[in-house]
Amino acid sequence: MTIEPLAPSTRKRAAGKRNRVTIAMVAREAGVSVPTVSKVLNGRDAVGPETRRKVQDALSSTGYQRRARSEPRKVGLVDFVITELDTAWACELLRGAEQEAYRLGSRLVLTVTHDRQDNPREWLRTLTSRPTDGVVLVGSSTRHVAAARLRTIEAPFVVIDQFGWYDHDIPTIGATNWAGGFTATEHLIGLGHRRIGVITGPDDVRCSLERLDGYRAALRRAGLPVDESLIRQGDFYAGGGRRGAASLLDLPEPPTAVFAGSDQQAAGVYEEAHVRGLRVPDDLSVVGFDDTEVCEWMSPHLTTIRQPLAQMAVIAVRNVLEPAHTGGEQPLRLELSTSLVVRESTAAPRDRVRR
């Protein structure tokens, strides 16, 4: 029997297969398990600094090279995960996401988590059990999910992170909350108000704290004292706004203006003022935050800080569907500008004694 010699190209392929460094070889070199090497390669948590260094040294010394991934097949679906749908704020986000997905030839798959604190894995498991081209998560829906779990999502994902829970390696889109709080307060100061109340969101939410810091900074810049008795914690909902307004208006010297941390809270301020026979803005100026459709439904129309919610969702969907055009090697970290929208709910204070 005659054995034909391998053709040069065949010999090269065969040698390549024999010489290719595997994860198992890297693991032996580093003295760790194969899953540990895999975690380091994929940027996962739960690997100590010393172990990570050993694995990285072994990857370098062995010359390990990852196989190039084939382009995943598109399925025409984008997952959109949000806590609730019964607010104008949520509708603005959903509207932007749906329009951009449609423009790019995809459809949204909607998941409403209802803030399932006890079992956030339930929706996450569902999300990772079927094909998707990308995932957009609204920050409130991911509050009880550790960043390490988010990294188990194989598809491109972005967190619309208005609340400021995620740092560094999680791709996020947010807004300039500090600047918004500063601008709202500066507007009221410019009208002549000196006693300005503020109703924040929850005190464990960064965007709420940033808006409050902006409020404080505007007062200090104007040479006005920061009166802690004029600060109330809310919840971003109308009920929190009404409770905060009631407490502020019960003060011996109530404020002449209120900066509410959301448009919904501003609606609660309106309601409490109406019950007390106060007129907006004649007796009380009010500024909100978000610029949702509710601003045009309120009477008078609400002056507010515009947070570009729909645009946040547009950019998020575009980023997961076209990452080559909107991102790079570094995770997306984007803050969109807020701006003041002046309507009829703010005016100069009237010098009068109110009950």
C-alpha positions in Angstrom: 0.0 0.0 0.0 1.3 3.4 -1.0 0.8 6.3 1.4 0.5 9.5 -0.4 2.1 12.5 1.4 -0.3 15.2 2.7 -0.7 18.3 0.5 1.0 21.4 2.1 -2.4 23.0 2.9 -3.6 19.8 4.5 -0.5 19.4 6.6 -0.9 23.0 7.8 -4.5 22.4 8.8 -3.6 19.3 10.7 -0.7 20.9 12.4 -3.0 23.8 13.4 -5.4 21.4 15.0 -2.6 19.7 16.9 -1.1 23.0 18.1 -4.3 24.9 18.9 -4.3 25.9 22.6 -7.5 24.9 24.4 -9.1 26.3 27.5 -8.2 23.0 29.3 -4.5 23.6 28.5 -4.8 27.2 29.9 -6.5 25.8 33.0 -3.7 23.3 33.6 -1.1 26.0 33.1 -2.8 28.3 35.6 -3.6 25.5 38.1 -7.4 26.3 38.0 -10.5 24.8 36.7 -11.9 25.1 33.2 -15.0 27.1 34.4 -12.7 29.6 36.1 -10.8 30.2 32.9 -14.2 30.7 31.1 -15.3 33.2 33.7 -12.1 35.3 33.2 -12.5 35.1 29.4 -16.1 36.3 29.6 -15.5 39.0 32.2 -17.6 37.4 34.9 -17.5 38.1 38.6 -16.7 35.6 41.4 -13.0 35.3 40.4 -10.4 36.7 42.9 -7.7 39.1 41.8 -4.9 36.7 42.3 -6.7 33.9 40.4 -7.6 36.3 37.6 -4.0 37.3 37.3 -2.8 33.7 37.1 -5.3 32.9 34.4 -4.4 36.0 32.4 -0.7 35.1 32.7 -1.5 31.6 31.5 -3.5 33.0 28.5 -0.5 35.1 27.6 2.2 32.4 28.0 0.2 29.7 26.1 -0.8 32.1 23.3 -4.4 31.2 23.6 -6.7 32.7 21.0 -10.4 32.7 21.1 -12.3 31.3 18.1 -13.9 34.0 16.0 -17.7 33.9 16.6 -19.9 33.5 13.6 -22.4 36.3 13.1 -25.5 35.3 15.0 -28.7 34.8 13.0 -31.1 37.6 13.4 -34.6 36.7 14.7 -36.2 40.1 14.3 -37.1 40.5 18.0 -36.0 43.0 20.7 -36.9 42.3 24.3 -38.0 45.3 26.3 -38.2 44.7 30.1 -40.0 47.3 32.4 -41.6 47.2 35.8 -45.0 48.8 34.9 -47.0 50.3 32.1 -49.5 52.4 33.9 -47.5 55.7 34.0 -46.9 58.3 31.3 -43.2 57.9 32.0 -43.3 54.2 31.0 -45.4 55.0 28.0 -42.9 57.5 26.7 -40.1 54.9 27.0 -42.2 52.2 25.3 -43.2 54.6 22.5 -39.6 55.4 21.6 -38.5 51.8 21.8 -41.3 50.5 19.5 -40.8 53.2 16.9 -37.1 52.6 16.6 -37.5 48.8 16.6 -40.0 49.1 13.8 -37.7 51.4 11.8 -35.0 48.9 12.0 -37.2 46.0 10.9 -37.7 44.4 14.3 -40.6 43.9 16.8 -40.7 44.4 20.5 -41.3 41.5 23.0 -42.6 43.2 26.1 -41.9 41.8 29.6 -43.5 43.6 32.6 -41.8 42.5 35.8 -44.2 44.2 38.3 -41.2 44.7 40.6 -40.9 41.0 41.5 -38.4 41.4 44.3 -38.6 37.9 45.6 -37.8 36.1 42.3 -36.2 38.4 39.7 -34.6 35.2 38.2 -38.1 34.2 36.8 -38.2 36.8 34.0 -34.4 36.6 33.5 -34.7 32.9 33.0 -37.4 33.4 30.5 -35.4 36.0 28.7 -32.4 33.8 28.3 -34.3 30.7 27.2 -35.2 31.9 23.7 -33.5 33.7 20.8 -33.5 37.5 20.8 -31.5 40.1 18.9 -31.1 42.4 21.9 -32.5 43.4 25.3 -33.4 46.8 26.6 -34.0 46.8 30.4 -35.5 49.8 32.2 -33.5 50.3 35.4 -36.4 50.0 37.8 -37.0 46.5 36.5 -33.4 45.4 37.2 -33.2 46.9 40.7 -33.1 43.5 42.4 -30.9 41.8 39.9 -27.2 41.6 40.5 -25.0 42.9 37.7 -23.4 39.4 37.4 -26.8 38.0 36.5 -27.3 40.6 33.8 -24.0 39.4 32.2 -25.6 36.0 31.6 -27.7 37.6 28.8 -25.9 36.4 25.7 -27.5 39.0 23.4 -26.4 42.7 23.3 -28.2 44.6 26.1 -28.5 48.1 27.5 -30.0 49.4 30.8 -32.0 52.6 30.6 -30.7 53.6 34.0 -32.5 56.7 35.1 -32.1 55.7 38.8 -28.3 55.3 38.7 -27.9 51.8 40.0 -25.2 50.5 37.7 -21.5 51.4 37.2 -18.6 50.8 34.9 -19.1 47.7 32.8 -22.9 47.6 32.4 -24.0 49.6 29.3 -26.4 52.3 30.5 -28.3 55.4 29.2 -29.4 58.0 31.7 -29.9 61.8 32.0 -28.2 64.8 33.6 -30.3 64.7 36.8 -28.1 67.1 38.8 -28.3 69.7 36.0 -32.1 69.3 35.9 -32.4 69.9 39.6 -30.2 72.9 39.4 -32.1 74.4 36.4 -35.5 73.9 38.0 -34.4 75.7 41.2 -32.6 78.4 39.3 -35.7 79.2 37.3 -37.8 79.7 40.5 -35.0 81.8 42.1 -35.0 83.9 38.9 -38.7 84.6 39.3 -38.1 86.0 42.8 -38.9 83.0 45.0 -36.8 82.6 48.2 -38.6 79.9 50.0 -38.6 76.9 47.6 -39.7 73.5 48.7 -38.6 70.3 47.1 -40.2 66.9 47.1 -37.6 64.3 46.1 -37.9 60.6 45.1 -36.8 57.7 47.3 -33.6 58.5 49.2 -31.9 55.2 48.0 -32.1 56.2 44.4 -29.2 58.1 42.9 -31.2 60.2 40.4 -33.3 61.5 43.3 -30.2 62.4 45.3 -28.6 64.1 42.2 -31.7 66.3 41.7 -31.7 67.2 45.3 -28.0 68.1 45.1 -28.7 70.3 42.1 -31.5 72.1 44.1 -29.0 72.7 47.0 -26.3 74.0 44.6 -28.7 76.5 42.9 -29.7 77.9 46.3 -26.0 78.2 47.4 -25.0 79.9 44.1 -27.8 82.4 44.6 -26.6 83.1 48.2 -29.7 81.6 49.7 -29.7 79.3 52.7 -30.5 75.6 52.3 -33.5 75.2 54.7 -33.8 71.5 55.6 -37.4 72.1 56.7 -38.3 72.7 53.1 -37.1 69.2 51.9 -39.5 66.3 51.8 -39.0 62.7 50.5 -41.5 61.4 48.0 -41.9 58.3 45.8 -42.2 59.8 42.3 -46.0 59.1 42.4 -48.9 61.5 42.8 -49.6 60.3 46.3 -46.0 61.1 47.4 -46.3 64.6 45.9 -49.6 65.3 47.7 -48.2 64.1 51.1 -45.1 66.2 50.6 -47.1 69.3 49.6 -49.4 68.9 52.6 -46.4 68.8 54.9 -44.8 71.8 53.3 -47.9 73.9 53.2 -48.6 73.1 56.9 -45.3 75.0 57.9 -45.7 78.2 59.8 -44.0 79.9 56.8 -44.8 77.7 53.8 -42.9 77.9 50.6 -44.0 80.0 47.7 -42.8 77.5 45.1 -42.2 73.7 45.0 -39.9 71.7 42.8 -41.4 68.2 42.5 -39.1 65.3 41.6 -41.4 64.1 38.9 -44.4 65.2 36.9 -46.6 62.8 38.7 -45.5 64.2 42.1 -46.3 67.7 40.7 -49.8 66.5 39.9 -50.1 65.6 43.6 -48.9 69.1 44.6 -51.7 70.5 42.3 -54.3 68.4 44.0 -53.2 69.4 47.5 -53.1 73.1 46.6 -56.6 72.9 45.1 -58.0 71.3 48.2 -56.6 74.2 50.3 -58.0 76.8 47.9 -54.6 77.8 46.6 -54.1 78.7 43.0 -51.2 77.7 40.8 -49.2 79.8 40.1 -50.8 82.8 41.8 -50.3 81.3 45.3 -47.9 78.5 44.6 -45.5 78.0 41.7 -44.8 74.3 40.7 -42.0 72.7 38.6 -42.0 69.0 37.7 -39.5 66.6 36.2 -39.8 64.4 33.1 -42.0 66.3 30.6 -44.4 63.6 30.0 -47.8 64.1 28.3 -49.4 64.7 31.7 -47.9 68.2 31.7 -50.3 69.2 29.0 -53.3 67.7 30.7 -52.8 69.6 33.9 -54.3 73.0 34.5 -52.4 75.2 34.3 -49.9 73.4 32.0 -46.9 72.3 34.0 -43.4 73.9 33.9 -41.0 71.0 34.0 -37.6 69.6 33.3 -37.5 67.6 30.1 -35.9 64.3 30.4 -35.7 62.8 26.9 -37.3 59.5 27.8 -38.3 58.5 24.2 -34.9 59.3 22.9 -33.3 57.2 25.6 -35.3 54.2 24.4 -34.5 55.0 20.8 -30.8 55.0 21.5 -31.0 51.8 23.6 -32.8 49.9 20.8 -30.4 51.2 18.2 -27.4 50.2 20.3 -28.5 46.6 20.7 -29.5 46.2 17.1 -26.7 48.1 15.5 -23.8 47.9 18.1 -21.2 48.4 15.4 -22.6 51.9 14.6 -23.2 53.1 18.2 -20.6 51.5 20.4 -17.1 50.1 20.5 -15.0 47.9 22.8 -16.0 50.0 25.9 -19.5 49.6 27.3 -22.0 52.4 26.5 -22.1 55.1 29.2 -24.4 57.9 28.0 -26.1 60.7 29.8 -28.6 62.8 27.7 -29.1 66.5 28.5 -32.1 67.7 30.5 -33.7 71.1 29.7 -36.3 73.5 31.2 -39.7 73.7 29.5 -41.5 76.8 30.8 -45.3 76.7 30.8 -48.0 78.4 33.0 -47.4 76.8 36.4 -44.6 79.2 37.5 -44.7 83.0 38.1 -43.3 85.6 40.4 -44.4 85.2 44.1 -47.2 87.4 45.3 -46.6 89.4 48.6 -49.6 88.2 50.5 -50.2 86.3 53.8 -51.6 82.9 53.2 -53.4 80.8 55.7 
